[in-house]
């Protein structure tokens, strides 16, 4: 049990360091961009599938 406590402590410290620097802002920007890209690809794929079904 102590092992997992130390593992999560290290993970929390790393996340805290990255959160207080500009890395968190950059990661959030990349995540938003990827969300929009994959959302557009999903809509295109859905439209192509529905169009193929009707033909």
Secondary structure, DSSP 8 states (H G I E B T S, - for coil): -HHHHHHHHHHHHHHHHHHTSTHHHHHHHHHHHHHHHHHHHHHHHHHHHHHHHH-
